[in-house]
């Protein structure tokens, strides 16, 4: 596949051999024809790349900084030419190595450092209600909220009073807070003390503004996902796994599953042809924020890890906007 961007216009062309390769690897929720799958992959890549390329120059750095955290970015008017396969296969590691070297090789520490410093300011704004966001940030905000709303919709008929929930990687509380206000006994944690502190502040503000306080106030703790302990009716982990490679994610799924007696709800950025290409483009143009490296995960690998941990997928949904891609799985213990 050849991707061309010039000014505000973008086009994607693919030789027959490349199209055939894309057809065999494209994935969608239902199983349409091969031609439909290939067309969807090309369409997704074209739309997002065109959006990126047409971003106003005044926001070029912010596009690079923020979109990189979602898996891809581009700044200003750029011309890219080359095979899609090369973009996918030549995955750069220099950026990750730089971040890891700053924390002695500890990837979790590099994530913590980012979200306690420059990342906190950026993502607190994205996950907030301020109007001081650009189109990229607003798109990511809306995508994340769509994923949260899907979780809440899955649970809308459940009586959550007294249900114990571990929300691992709670961020600013976008899921933990509504679950607590619905009566669940929530233990919310995040690797970033800044993020979890903001989550607690937001909960207290909502109660002070008139929201009915639950019988048991949620607990907010600064700790990594693998440090969570205890037994819960339900464990949730939303938009966290994008920050970690497969070997770490397999262990995370195993640990999260060990905490849940009934239900496990997780999300991750799926590995598809179009998303791999977009992610690779973002890595070619990293922003100065040094956002954490974005990792895409094969759905089959995730399900295999779930099965090994004693869980099966009950239902799934996909959220896809221009800059936000997240596969959501609701799992139950076998």
N, C-alpha and C positions, 0 to 999 in steps of 0.2 A: 504494500500500500504506500502510495506517495501522498504526503500531506503538504499542501502549499498554503501559506498564509501571507497575504500582502495587504497592508492597510487594514480595512474593515472587511475584506472578502476572504473567504476560505473555500477550498475545494479539495476533495479527496479522490484520487484515482487509484485503481488497483489492477495490475495485470491479472490475466486469467488464473495463473498458478497461485497468486496470492489470494484471489477471491476464493478459490477452492479450499485453501488452507483455512481461511477465516470461516468458511461455511462449516467445516468440521469442528471448529472450536467455539463458535458462538453459542451462548446459552441464554435461555429465557425461561419464564415460569411454566409455560404449558408445552409444548413440543410442536411448533408450527413447522412449515416446510423449510427445507434448507435455504432456499432463496430468501424467504422471509427473515430467517435468522441472520444471514449475511447482511441483508439490507438494514436490519436493526442495528447491527454493530457499526456499520459505516455511518448510518444516520446519527447515532449517538455521538460518535467521535467528531463528525462534521459539525454538529450543532454546538457542542461545547467548545470546540476549537475556534469556531467563528465568533462565539460570544467572547472568548478570551481575547481574540485578536482585535475586536472592535472596542475593547475597553478604552476609555479616555486616557490619554497619556498621563494626566494628573494622578490617576489611580494605579499606574503601572506597578509601582513597588508594592502597594497593598494587595493587588491581585496576586503578585508572586508570593508574598508572604503568607496570605491567608489561604489561597487555593492550594499551596504546597501542603498545608496541613490536611487538606481533604484529598490529596493524592495527585494533583496536577496544578500547574500554573504557567503563566506566560506574561511577560511584561512588554508593553509597547508594540510597535509594528515589527513583526519578525517574519523571516522567510525560512521555512524548514523544508528540506527535501531529503528523501532517503527511504529505504525499505522499512515497512512497519515491523517486519521481523527483526531488523537490526535494532529498532527502538526498544522492542520487548526484550531481546536476548542480551543486549549490552547494558545490563543493569548496573549503574555506578554505585560504588560503595565508599567513595572518598568522603562524602558528606557524613555518613554514618560513623565512619572511623574517626573523623575529627571530633564529633560529639562524644563518642565513646572514650576517646583519649582524655577528654576533659574531666571524666569521672572515673578514670582508672579502669575502663572497660566495662563499667556497670551500666547496662542499657536502661534499667529502671531508674537509676539515679539521673541519667541524662533527661529522661522524661520528667522526673520530679523537678529538676532544675529549670527546665523550659516553662512548665506550668506554674512555677512559683515566681517567675520573673516576667520576661516579655510576653510569654504565652498567656499568663493570667490576664493581663490588661486586654489583650486582643480577644480572647475567648469569653471573658466576662462581658465584654461589649456585645459580642455575637449572641451569647445566650441570654442577654438582657432585653430591655424594652426601649433602650435609647434609639432615637432616630439618627444618631450620628454613626451610621454605617453605610458602606457603599453597596453596590448591587451584588457583588460577590459575597460579602458578609451577610447580607439580607437573605440571599439564596441559601446559604449554609444554615442560617438560623431557621428558616422555614422548613428545610429538609429535616433537620434534627427534630424540630417540633412535630413534624408529621410522623416520625418514628415513635416518639413518645406517645402521641395520640393513638397510634395503632396498638401499643401495649395497653393503654388505658381502655381502649375499646374492647380488647380481648377479655379484660377483667371486669367489664361493666356490669355483668350479671352475677358476679361473685360477691359474697358477703366478706368484706375484708376486715371487719372488726376483729381485732385480736390475732389476725394472721401475721406470722412473723416473716419479715422480709429483710434480706441482706442485699442492699444496692451497692455493688462493688464498682468503684470508679464513678461516683455519683456526680462529679463535676460541680456545677452550681445548684444542683438539686432539682433539675427539671423533671425527673421522674420520682425521686424520693419524696419530695414535698407533697405532690398530689396524692401519692399512696398513703402518706401519713395522715393527710386531711380526710381521707376516706376511711380512716380507722385502723389501718395496719400498724403493727408495731415494727418500726423501721430502724435498722442499723445501717446508716449511710457512711461510706468511707471513700476517700480519694487519696492518691499518692501525694497530691499537692495540698499542703496546709492552707494555702491561699484560697484554693477552690472550695475546699470543704468548709472553711470559715465563712465564705460568701454564701454557701448553701444554708448554713445555720442562720446567718443574718436574714436571708430572704424568708426562711420559715417563720422566724420571730416577727418579721415585719408583716407577714400575711395574717398571723394571729392577732397582732396588735391592730390591724386594719379591720378586724371583724370576723375573720375565718374561724370556724369552730375548732378549738384545740382538741386533738385526739386524747383519749384516756391516758395513753402513754406517749409522751413526747419523743420524737425521733432522736436517736443518738448520732452525733456527727464526729467521726474520728479521722485523723490524718494517718493513713497507713496504706501500704501497697496491697494490691489485690491478693497476692499470695500470703499476706499476713493475716487475712481475715480468718476468724475461727468461729466455732459454734455450730448449731444446727438450726435450720430455718425451714418454714413451709415453702418458701419461694426465694430464689436467688435471681437477681437481675444484673446484667452487665451490658450497658448500652454505649456504643461508639468508643470503646476502649481498645479493642484488639487491633485496630488500624495502626496503633503505635508500636506493635511488637511483631517479630518474625514468627514463622510457623513453629519452630521448635519451642519457643516460649508460649505460644498460644495453646499448643497441645497440653502443656502442663497447666496452664491457666484453666482450661476447660475441665481437666481432671480435678483440679482443686475446687473450682466452683461447684462441680457436681457433688463433691464430697460434703459440701455444706448444706445441700438441699435434700429434703426428705420427699418432696413431691414435684416441684416445678422449677424449671430453669429457663430463663428468657435471656437470649444474647443477641447481639448484632455484630456484624463485621462487614468490611468492604469486600465484595466478591471479586474474584479473579476471572475476568472475561477478556476477550480480545480487545474490545474498544476501551475498557477501563485501563488495561495494561498500557495501551498506546498513550492515553491521556496522562497516566501516571508518569510514564517515561519522559514525556514532554516537560512535565513539571519538574522532574529531577534535572533536566538540562538547564533550567532557569530558576534555581533556588533563590528565594528572597533573603534579605539580610537578617531576618528574624531568627534564622537557624531553626525553623520549625522541625519537630520530630519527623523522622522518616516515615512515610506512609507505606504500610504493607497491605497487599491484597491477599485474600485467602481463598483457596479452592473450596467450594461448598462440599465436595465429596470428602475432602480431608477433615473439615469441621465435623461432618456427620460421623465419620469414622471415629474421631476422638470422643464424640458424644456417646456413641455405641459402646466404646471401650469403657466408658465411665458409667454405663448402665442407664443411659437415657436414649429416647427416640424422639424424633421430631413429630409434633402433633399438628402444627400448622406453620406456615411461613408467609411472609410478605416482603415486598421490595419497595424501597423508597428511592427514587431517582430524580434529581433535579439537575440543573446545569453543572453544579459544583459539588453535589453531595450524593453519595451512593451508599446505600446500606441495606444489607440483607438481614431480616429479622426472623428469628426462629423461636417458637414456643415449644419447649421440650418437656416430656414427662418421664418420670422414672419407670423403667420396665418392671 
